[in-house]
Amino acid sequence: MQVGVAFGAFMLLPTALSLLLPAVPSQMARPYVVLALLILQLTYVLLSWIWLIARILHDLLGGTPRGGHPAATSS
């Protein structure tokens, strides 16, 4: 679900920029606004893919820990 939300927000970024950029008072500040929003959105897309890969690995490996010293079952 996070991947879908991230890509949906990424697709809406040009529309948001077309509404937001005319409100920016300085021509010099416009590239910084674009870069800030683009970096934030691309970070969210990257994190959503990392979450998806972690979920796939968790489902494939069964969520069991690997490696380490096995704990004794009796105390």
N, C-alpha and C positions, 0 to 999 in steps of 0.2 A: 504494500500500500504506500509506503514511504517513497518508493521509486516513482510511482504514478503521480503522487503529489508534487514531487520535486520536478518532474518533467512538465507537469501542468503549469507550475509556477514559472518554469523556465520559458515556456511558450508564451506566457502572458507578460514577460519582461519587456518586449518591445512596446506593447500597448501601455504598460505602466510608465515607460520612459517617455512615450509621446505625450502623455498627460502631465508628467512631472517636469520635464525639461523646460517647457515655457514658463513655469513658475519660478525657475532658478534665476535670480536677478543678474548674475554675472556670467558673461560668455566664458570667462576663464574657469569658472567653477563647474561648468557642464561636463567636461571630460572626467572630472573627479567623481561626480555623481554617478555617471555611467559606470566607471570602473568600480566604485564601491558596491553598487547594486549587482554588477556582474560577478564580482569576486564572491559576494555573499551567496548568490544563487548557485554558482559553480561549486562552492564549498558544500552546499546542501545536497547537490546532485552527487558529489563524490561520497559524502557520508551515507547517503541513502544506498548507494551501491555497496559500500563496505558493510552496512547493516544487512543487506540482502545476501551477500556472500557469507557473512557470519551465520545467518539463519540457515542457509543451504548446508553449510558445513555441520552445523548443529544437528540438522535433521538427518544428514547422511551418516554421521558418526554416532548418532544415538545419544548425544549429550553426555557420554561417559568420559571422565578424565583419562588422559593418556600419560603414561610415564610416571616417574616418582616411585617412592617406596610404598608398597602395599600396606594398608593398615590392617592390624589384627582384628578379627571379628569378635574374639572373646576378650573380656577384661579381667 
